[in-house]
């Protein structure tokens, strides 16, 4: 028997509009939550092998804020990019094109979780207009060593072998139940047994929602190619890093080192949680987001509309 979604009732109270845009060859599906005339507009970039569902527990606690949540190209129900590579730069170009195509009256706040933190920070560093930047569980340590060279090497090998497999076999390999369960069990930190079960169910529901194995492998290469620190000095908008105290993928010492590299940034540490803060402590993530938004001027800061 599946565990009920903890935030279902709260999310159902928020109006949502499902839409689609074509950006760099990707038929990008997105969900537009909250009032269209809200003071604050936040555009999300989710984590690797996730989709828009992953941040819904946070969105459910952001009523009154307009939140635009796309599936990244090649994941969820968005098709892959055909006019850009599935690299950090390619996804950054897509994000800039997506935001431009929304036709907003002013640059939005951009939020990136994990893999999305790399996309969002590098896109802004490369000139994408934004009002501010929110990074949840940001990748602030070299991803090739953060979790340990052994684990990273095994993970690279896991994704690498898919390149030589026929498409059908590669999909089965990538979607192996035991592999997904092992990943989920290693990331979860909460002692709440029911919450742990729900998180595992979420990973099994959505972790395999990708378009094709090749895109998954290309995006994995992108996920270990750089980190947020490489872009930090060129991110000229107010920034908040929301980090998990027990995060093994993005360790806390790296968060403390990285925050000082941004021209204007602060760090919020969530106690007792790891890389799944959006699942384990969404109320704390949402509170940190609200507190940060409250510090921003109503109009875009100097430099944001470059």
C-alpha positions in Angstrom: 0.0 0.0 0.0 1.4 3.3 -1.0 2.0 6.2 1.4 -0.3 9.2 0.9 1.4 12.3 -0.5 1.9 14.5 2.5 1.4 17.8 0.7 -1.4 16.8 -1.6 -4.2 18.8 0.1 -2.1 22.0 0.3 -0.9 21.7 -3.3 -4.5 21.2 -4.5 -5.5 24.6 -3.1 -3.0 26.4 -5.4 -4.2 27.2 -8.9 -2.1 25.6 -11.6 -1.9 26.0 -15.4 -0.2 23.3 -17.5 1.5 24.6 -20.6 4.1 23.8 -23.3 6.8 25.7 -25.2 9.3 24.6 -27.8 12.8 25.7 -26.8 16.0 24.7 -28.7 14.0 21.8 -30.2 12.7 20.6 -26.9 8.9 20.4 -26.4 9.1 21.7 -22.9 6.1 21.0 -20.6 5.7 23.2 -17.6 3.4 23.9 -14.7 2.5 27.5 -13.7 1.4 27.6 -10.1 -0.1 30.5 -8.1 -1.5 33.9 -9.1 -0.3 35.3 -12.4 -0.1 38.8 -11.0 2.0 37.8 -8.0 4.8 40.1 -6.8 7.3 37.3 -6.8 7.8 34.9 -9.8 10.1 32.0 -9.3 11.3 29.7 -12.2 12.6 26.3 -11.1 15.3 24.0 -12.5 15.0 20.5 -10.8 17.7 17.9 -10.1 19.2 15.2 -12.2 16.8 12.4 -13.3 13.9 14.2 -11.5 11.0 16.1 -12.9 8.6 18.9 -11.8 7.1 16.6 -9.1 10.2 16.7 -7.0 9.8 20.2 -5.8 6.0 20.1 -5.3 6.2 19.7 -1.6 8.0 23.1 -1.5 5.6 24.7 -4.0 2.7 23.6 -1.8 4.1 25.9 0.9 4.6 28.9 -1.4 1.0 29.9 -1.9 0.7 33.5 -3.0 3.9 33.2 -5.1 3.9 32.4 -8.8 6.1 29.3 -9.4 6.9 28.1 -12.9 8.1 24.5 -12.8 9.3 22.9 -16.1 10.5 19.4 -16.7 14.1 19.7 -18.0 14.6 18.6 -21.6 14.8 14.9 -21.8 13.2 14.3 -18.4 9.6 14.0 -17.2 7.4 14.7 -20.3 9.8 17.2 -21.9 11.5 16.0 -25.1 15.3 16.3 -25.5 17.2 19.2 -26.9 17.9 19.0 -30.6 19.6 22.4 -31.1 22.0 22.3 -28.1 23.9 19.6 -26.2 22.7 18.2 -22.9 25.6 20.0 -21.2 25.5 22.6 -18.4 25.9 25.3 -21.2 23.3 23.7 -23.3 20.8 23.5 -20.5 21.7 27.1 -19.6 20.8 28.2 -23.1 17.6 26.3 -22.8 16.7 28.0 -19.5 17.4 31.4 -20.9 15.3 30.7 -23.9 12.5 29.3 -21.7 12.4 32.3 -19.5 12.4 34.7 -22.5 9.6 32.8 -24.1 7.4 33.1 -21.0 7.0 36.8 -21.8 7.3 38.0 -18.1 7.2 41.7 -17.4 10.5 41.5 -15.5 13.2 38.9 -14.9 12.2 36.2 -12.4 13.9 34.8 -9.4 15.5 31.5 -10.5 15.7 28.5 -8.3 18.0 25.5 -9.0 18.1 22.3 -7.0 21.2 20.1 -7.1 21.9 19.6 -10.8 19.6 22.5 -11.4 21.8 24.7 -9.2 24.6 24.2 -11.7 22.4 25.1 -14.6 20.9 28.2 -13.0 24.1 29.6 -11.6 26.1 29.1 -14.8 23.2 30.6 -16.9 23.1 33.7 -14.8 26.9 34.0 -14.9 26.8 33.8 -18.7 24.3 36.7 -18.9 20.8 35.3 -18.4 18.6 38.0 -16.8 17.4 37.2 -13.3 16.1 39.1 -10.3 17.8 36.8 -7.8 19.1 33.3 -7.4 18.0 30.5 -5.0 20.2 27.4 -4.7 18.8 24.4 -2.9 21.3 21.7 -2.0 23.7 23.4 -4.5 26.7 21.4 -5.9 29.5 23.4 -4.4 32.1 20.7 -4.2 33.7 18.9 -7.2 31.1 16.3 -7.9 33.8 13.8 -9.0 35.1 13.6 -5.4 32.3 14.9 -3.1 30.7 11.5 -2.5 34.0 9.7 -2.6 36.0 8.6 -5.6 34.9 5.0 -5.3 31.2 5.8 -5.4 31.7 8.4 -8.1 33.7 5.9 -10.2 31.1 3.2 -9.8 28.4 5.7 -10.8 30.3 6.8 -13.9 30.8 3.2 -14.9 27.1 2.5 -14.4 26.1 5.3 -16.8 29.0 4.6 -19.1 28.0 1.1 -20.0 24.6 2.3 -21.2 26.3 3.8 -24.2 27.2 0.4 -25.6 23.8 -1.2 -24.9 20.8 -1.4 -27.2 18.2 1.2 -26.3 15.8 -1.3 -24.7 18.4 -3.0 -22.6 19.9 0.3 -21.5 16.5 1.5 -20.3 16.0 -1.7 -18.2 19.5 -1.2 -16.8 19.0 2.4 -15.9 15.6 1.6 -14.3 16.7 -1.3 -12.2 14.6 -1.3 -9.1 17.5 -2.3 -6.8 19.7 0.5 -8.1 17.0 3.1 -7.6 16.2 1.8 -4.1 19.9 1.8 -3.2 20.3 5.4 -4.4 17.2 6.5 -2.4 18.2 4.7 0.8 21.7 6.3 0.7 20.2 9.8 0.3 17.4 9.8 2.8 18.3 11.1 6.3 15.0 11.5 8.0 14.2 9.0 10.9 10.5 9.2 10.1 9.7 5.8 8.7 6.6 6.8 6.8 8.3 9.8 5.2 11.2 7.5 4.2 8.7 5.2 2.5 7.1 8.0 0.6 10.4 9.4 -0.6 11.4 5.9 -1.9 8.1 5.7 -3.6 8.6 9.1 -5.2 12.0 8.0 -6.6 10.5 4.8 -8.0 7.7 6.8 -9.6 9.7 9.5 -11.2 13.4 8.7 -11.3 12.9 6.7 -14.5 10.8 9.3 -16.3 13.4 10.1 -19.0 13.2 10.2 -22.7 16.0 7.9 -23.7 19.2 6.4 -22.3 21.5 8.6 -24.4 20.1 11.8 -22.9 20.5 10.4 -19.4 24.1 9.6 -20.0 24.8 13.0 -21.6 23.2 14.7 -18.6 25.1 12.6 -16.2 28.4 13.7 -17.9 27.1 17.3 -17.4 26.4 16.7 -13.8 30.0 15.8 -13.0 31.6 18.4 -15.3 31.7 21.4 -13.0 30.1 22.9 -9.9 28.5 26.1 -8.7 31.8 27.6 -7.6 33.0 28.0 -11.2 30.2 30.5 -11.8 29.8 32.1 -8.4 32.0 35.2 -9.0 30.0 36.2 -12.1 26.6 35.8 -10.5 25.7 39.5 -9.9 22.3 39.1 -8.3 21.3 38.5 -4.7 21.7 34.8 -3.9 20.8 32.4 -1.2 22.3 28.9 -0.7 20.0 26.5 1.2 22.1 23.6 2.3 21.5 20.3 4.2 23.6 19.8 7.3 24.1 16.1 6.5 24.4 16.4 2.7 27.0 13.9 1.4 26.5 14.9 -2.3 27.1 18.6 -1.5 29.0 18.6 1.8 28.5 21.5 4.2 32.2 22.6 4.3 31.9 23.2 0.5 28.8 25.4 1.1 30.6 27.5 3.6 33.5 27.9 1.2 31.3 28.7 -1.8 29.1 31.4 -0.3 32.0 33.8 0.0 32.7 33.5 -3.8 29.4 35.2 -4.7 29.3 39.0 -4.7 26.1 39.0 -2.7 25.1 35.7 -1.0 24.0 34.2 2.2 23.9 30.6 3.5 21.0 28.9 5.2 21.8 25.5 6.8 18.9 23.1 7.4 19.7 20.9 10.5 19.3 17.1 10.3 18.7 16.9 6.6 20.8 15.9 3.6 20.5 16.2 -0.2 16.7 15.7 -0.1 15.8 18.8 1.8 12.9 19.4 -0.7 11.4 16.1 0.4 12.5 15.9 4.1 12.1 19.5 5.3 10.1 21.3 2.6 8.6 23.6 5.2 12.1 24.8 6.1 13.1 25.2 2.5 9.9 27.2 1.8 10.5 29.4 4.9 14.0 30.2 3.7 12.7 31.0 0.3 10.0 33.3 1.7 12.5 35.0 4.0 14.9 35.6 1.1 12.2 37.0 -1.2 11.1 39.4 1.5 14.5 41.0 1.3 14.3 41.7 -2.4 13.1 45.0 -3.9 10.0 44.8 -5.9 11.8 45.7 -9.1 14.9 43.9 -10.5 18.2 44.9 -8.9 20.8 46.8 -10.9 22.4 44.5 -13.5 19.7 41.9 -13.5 18.2 42.9 -16.8 21.6 43.0 -18.6 
